[in-house]
Amino acid sequence: MTKFLMCKPTHLHEISYQINPFMKKGEKIDNSLALKQHSNLVKILEENGAEVEFLEPQEGLIDMIFTANAGIVYGDKFILPNFKHAERRSEVQHYMEWAREQGYEVVSLPTDVFFEGRGDVTWIDDKNMFLGFGEMRTNYEAIDALQKVMPNVNIIPLRLVDERFYYLDTCLQILNNREFLYYKKAFDELSVKKIEKEASQKFTLAEDEALTYICNSIKIGNKLVADKCRWVSESYLNYEGYQVQQVDLSELRKGGGSARCMVLEIG
């Protein structure tokens, strides 16, 4: 059974800062609607067989709803994030406390390393993973730092070059059997070659499709839970045996993240 960690949007009232191209400082959030949309997402995940555990939300830390950035689970270790933006750094204490309560060995990376958790990590299989890095969030120094914690994992770094796709999980989705769904222009040329080398089959997205954040869908079996999906992408996915289940996340999207940003896989 897939198990996710999530955080309810209990304290969302307005966007109090701007750290990505989609956030608008001062924009109001309908908290009751945000809670309803989040609850609908949870319901869909549970109906598809997932188990959901909740992290306690904190006043003022509006980005805690994007629990993909809370860290990553590697065996009995929980690797904490080092956020680039000061606005998110107070979140780390709460992730550390939760991880310790669960019995994980908590790992902190060196202070010169920026690493933003599962948002920049995409597992290809048990022994190989992509790591997104660049100027926007996770930095190059994270590669060596993570390799020391995960010596048996082949880490394949991918450079992100488009500020609209500031996390790897916004522009690359790995389906079954190394089928890749991705937006080519989010990466530099060398990274595209790395992706193509690892893929058994690939579907490249046009810009308008990529900007729906279909890559930021939550994959459970052959189902993709997504906020939006253009018909071209959905037609391809249906042809390949996948079903797209859409859920309205419009109020939550004001923070810049979509469905997969809201979950951290912990089991």
Secondary structure, DSSP 8 states (H G I E B T S, - for coil): --EEEEE--TT-SB-----STT--TT-B--HHHHHHHHHHHHHHHHHTT-EEEEE---TT-GGGG-GGGG-EEETTEEE--B-SSGGGTTHHHHHHHHHHHTT-EEE---TT--B-GGGGEEESSSSEEEEEEESSSS-THHHHHHHHH-TTSEEEEEEE--TTS-SGGGTEEE-GGGEEEE-GGGB-HHHHHHHHHH-SEEEE--HHHHTTTGGG-EEETTEEEES---HHHHHHHHHTT-EEEE---TTGGGGT--TGGG-EE--
